Every structure is written in C-alpha cells, then in structure tokens.
C-alpha cells in the first residue's frame, strides 16, 4: 500500500503517542504534529476510510492491525535514518528533522542498503576501526 507523506506522518504520530501515553486522541496527534485539530479530524476520516484506524465513542483512536504494521515500518525507517545521520556526525536535532524528510523520499531497497551500511559502520566502530 502506497501512502502519502502526510498519511505516514499521522500513522507515525499515532504510534508514538500510543507508546508514550497508552491512548491517543485527536488533540494528542495535533500536539505531536503541530497541526490544528480540524486538520487531524480530516486526516482521521481518511485513515478510517482506509481502514488503518478505528475510534470509539470517547474519541480514543487505535491503529488497526494493518495501520500498526505500516506505522511501525515508518517509525523503523525514521529511526534508522536518524541514527545513521547521527553516526556520521549530524547533531541529533538536525538528524531527527532531516530523517522526517528523507523517510518519505527513499524506497525499501535504498532503506535496506542504508541499514546494511549503518550496521557495517556500527560493527567497524565496535572493533575500533572507525
């Protein structure tokens, strides 16, 4: 399933908030992303139609099994990119910001090659080679 940048950002935010506080509401997503509550409501409608989330009468949002899998993939890609950038000397704040941009631009194959390169760098650093 191909998702747009915004959809990926919303899924990632839902998962991050869920992990942080155990439940997710629209206001929590708005705060996490720095967007308005109406923007979140529009996005949640789209995610609901795509069957990536469900919500209850109290406004608690949950990822579906598919939504959670996609969110985890986005978070995994973001974390890899951020950690790789940090490992080559980029400061943490810049690495996090730029990882958000890069995660949308690279495909699975590129991400896999980046992961392999990052693991080789970690292995080399551990052995004292870098």
C-alpha positions, -999 to +999 in steps of 0.1 A: +000+000+000+014+033-011+009+061+014+014+099+011+038+117+033+010+132+054-006+098+059+027+083+070+033+112+094-002+107+110+003+070+114+038+075+129+024+101+153-005+078+164+020+051+172+044+074+190+016+089+212+002+054+219+036+043+231+041+074+252+008+076+270-011+044+263-040+061+244-045+085+216-070+113+210-071+139+181-058+166+204-027+145+212-020+140+175-024+177+168+001+185+196+026+158+184+025+171+148+020+208+155-012+210+134-048+221+140-075+198+154-096+202+122-066+190+102-063+160+124-101+153+120-098+154+082-068+130+083-085+106+108-115+104+084-092+094+056-073+069+078-107+055+089-118+051+053-085+034+045-092+010+075-059+020+091-076+033+123-107+029+144-120+051+171-146+047+199-174+070+212-149+086+237-127+097+208-099+072+215-080+063+183-065+029+177-045+016+148-059-014+131-035-043+125-026-030+090-023+006+104+000-006+131+022-025+107+025+005+084+032+029+113+059+006+126+076+005+092+076+043+091+090+046+126+116+019+118+127+038+087+128+071+105+148+057+134+173+041+110+178+073+091+181+094+122+206+070+138+227+068+106+229+106+104+239+108+140+266+082+134+282+103+107+283+133+129+250+151+123+236+166+155+206+149+170+181+177+164+191+181+127+192+143+122+156+139+136+143+168+114+160+156+082+151+120+089+114+131+087+121+144+052+142+116+040+119+088+052+093+098+026+118+101-002+136+067-001+122+033-011+126+000+006+157-011-014+175+021-005+165+018+031+178-017+032+212-007+017+214+021+043+206-003+071+234-026+059+258+003+057+248+015+091+253-020+106+288-023+090+297+011+105+285+001+139+305-032+136+336-013+125+332+013+153+328-016+178+360-032+166+379+001+168+380+007+130+361+039+129 
